[in-house]
Amino acid sequence: MAKVESFQLDHTKVKAPYVRLITEEHGEKGDSITNFDLRLVQPNANAIPTAGLHTIEHLLAGLLRDRMSGVIDCSPFGCRTGFHLIMWGEHTTTEVAKALKGSLEEIANVTKWEDVPGTDITSCGNYRDHSLFSAKEWSKKILDEGISDKPFERNVI
């Protein structure tokens, strides 16, 4: 079986919340794709409840695109500690951390239920499993801890 980088990471050494570059891939035609680890909570110490994580996911899908060009996908980790962010082109962890911070600030302080996309039966595969209250509370907690642009030391942006 192929080795997956994320499973090689020592999850006991990282210091969340942080943004980490997982990989930068270059295609045959010169295209570049970057994959980032947006770790919102400390692995094996906490996990965001599913409904809150689901709502954060739906909101980040648009909010990150509003703040950066080249966003392909933002998908939650099964462990519920953060997200993969896949992007076209080369980006820095600082650029991504700033966009993530701005997005979480908007979730925490501005977002209303009617702002959350994909919350009905036709636009979501599990539309009943959302919580804006949880998304807001977790966003505030993450912001209070500060988002680092380095995974193994705290360099809060």
C-alpha positions as CSV (number, residue, x, y, z in Angstrom):
1,M,0.0,0.0,0.0
2,A,1.3,3.5,-0.8
3,K,2.4,5.6,2.1
4,V,0.2,8.6,2.8
5,E,2.1,11.7,4.1
6,S,-0.6,12.6,6.6
7,F,-0.2,9.2,8.3
8,Q,3.6,9.7,8.5
9,L,3.1,12.9,10.5
10,D,3.8,12.6,14.2
11,H,0.5,14.0,15.5
12,T,2.0,14.2,19.0
13,K,4.5,16.9,18.0
14,V,2.3,19.4,16.1
15,K,0.9,22.5,17.9
16,A,-2.6,23.4,16.7
17,P,-4.2,25.5,15.4
18,Y,-1.9,25.8,12.4
19,V,-1.6,25.7,8.7
20,R,0.9,23.3,7.2
21,L,2.0,22.6,3.6
22,I,1.5,18.9,3.1
23,T,2.7,18.7,-0.5
24,E,3.2,20.6,-3.7
25,E,2.6,18.6,-6.9
26,H,3.6,19.5,-10.4
27,G,1.7,18.1,-13.4
28,E,3.1,17.0,-16.8
29,K,1.9,20.3,-18.3
30,G,3.5,22.5,-15.7
31,D,0.4,22.9,-13.5
32,S,1.0,23.1,-9.7
33,I,-1.4,21.9,-7.0
34,T,-0.8,22.5,-3.2
35,N,-2.4,20.6,-0.4
36,F,-2.5,22.2,3.1
37,D,-3.3,20.8,6.5
38,L,-5.7,23.3,8.2
39,R,-5.4,21.9,11.7
40,L,-8.0,23.6,13.9
41,V,-7.7,21.6,17.1
42,Q,-4.9,19.6,18.8
43,P,-5.0,16.0,17.5
44,N,-6.0,13.4,20.0
45,A,-6.8,16.1,22.6
46,N,-10.0,17.4,21.0
47,A,-12.3,17.0,18.0
48,I,-15.0,19.4,16.6
49,P,-18.5,17.8,16.9
50,T,-19.8,16.7,13.5
51,A,-22.6,19.2,13.2
52,G,-20.3,22.2,13.9
53,L,-17.5,20.8,11.6
54,H,-20.1,20.3,8.9
55,T,-21.3,23.9,9.1
56,I,-17.7,25.2,9.2
57,E,-17.0,23.1,6.0
58,H,-19.9,24.6,4.1
59,L,-18.9,28.1,5.1
60,L,-15.2,27.7,4.4
61,A,-16.1,26.4,0.9
62,G,-17.1,30.0,0.0
63,L,-15.2,32.1,2.5
64,L,-11.8,30.8,1.5
65,R,-12.6,31.3,-2.2
66,D,-13.6,34.9,-1.4
67,R,-10.1,35.5,0.1
68,M,-7.8,33.5,-2.2
69,S,-7.7,32.5,-5.8
70,G,-7.2,28.9,-6.8
71,V,-9.2,27.0,-4.2
72,I,-10.1,23.6,-5.5
73,D,-11.5,21.9,-2.4
74,C,-11.7,22.2,1.4
75,S,-12.6,18.8,3.0
76,P,-12.7,17.8,6.6
77,F,-10.4,15.2,8.2
78,G,-12.3,12.2,9.4
79,C,-10.7,12.7,12.8
80,R,-12.6,16.1,13.0
81,T,-9.5,18.1,13.9
82,G,-9.3,20.2,10.7
83,F,-9.4,20.2,6.9
84,H,-7.4,19.5,3.8
85,L,-7.3,22.6,1.5
86,I,-6.4,21.8,-2.1
87,M,-5.4,24.7,-4.3
88,W,-4.1,25.5,-7.8
89,G,-0.7,27.1,-7.8
90,E,1.9,27.8,-5.1
91,H,0.8,29.5,-1.9
92,T,2.5,30.1,1.4
93,T,1.2,28.9,4.8
94,T,1.1,32.6,5.9
95,E,-1.2,33.5,3.0
96,V,-3.5,30.5,3.8
97,A,-3.4,31.2,7.6
98,K,-4.5,34.8,7.0
99,A,-7.4,33.7,4.8
100,L,-8.4,31.0,7.3
101,K,-8.3,33.6,10.2
102,G,-10.5,36.0,8.2
103,S,-12.9,33.3,7.4
104,L,-13.2,32.1,11.0
105,E,-13.7,35.7,12.1
106,E,-16.6,36.0,9.7
107,I,-18.1,32.8,11.0
108,A,-17.7,33.8,14.6
109,N,-18.8,37.4,14.3
110,V,-21.0,38.0,11.3
111,T,-22.5,34.8,9.9
112,K,-26.3,34.2,10.3
113,W,-28.1,30.9,9.6
114,E,-29.4,32.2,6.3
115,D,-25.7,32.8,5.2
116,V,-24.9,29.0,5.5
117,P,-25.0,27.4,2.0
118,G,-26.2,23.9,1.3
119,T,-28.5,23.3,4.3
120,D,-31.5,21.8,2.6
121,I,-32.4,18.3,1.4
122,T,-31.6,19.2,-2.3
123,S,-28.1,20.7,-1.6
124,C,-26.6,18.6,1.1
125,G,-26.3,14.8,1.7
126,N,-26.9,15.2,5.5
127,Y,-28.7,18.5,5.8
128,R,-30.0,17.9,9.3
129,D,-26.5,17.6,10.7
130,H,-25.5,21.3,11.0
131,S,-25.0,23.7,13.9
132,L,-24.1,27.3,13.4
133,F,-24.0,27.7,17.2
134,S,-21.2,25.1,17.4
135,A,-19.4,26.5,14.3
136,K,-19.4,29.9,15.9
137,E,-18.2,28.7,19.3
138,W,-15.4,26.6,17.8
139,S,-14.3,29.4,15.5
140,K,-14.0,31.7,18.5
141,K,-12.0,29.1,20.5
142,I,-9.6,28.6,17.5
143,L,-9.2,32.4,17.1
144,D,-8.5,32.8,20.8
145,E,-5.7,30.2,20.6
146,G,-4.3,31.9,17.4
147,I,-3.5,30.4,14.1
148,S,0.1,29.6,13.4
149,D,1.7,29.4,10.0
150,K,4.1,26.7,11.4
151,P,3.0,23.3,12.6
152,F,5.7,22.5,15.2
153,E,6.1,25.9,16.8
154,R,3.7,28.7,17.5
155,N,4.1,31.6,15.1
156,V,0.6,33.2,15.3
157,I,-0.3,35.4,12.4
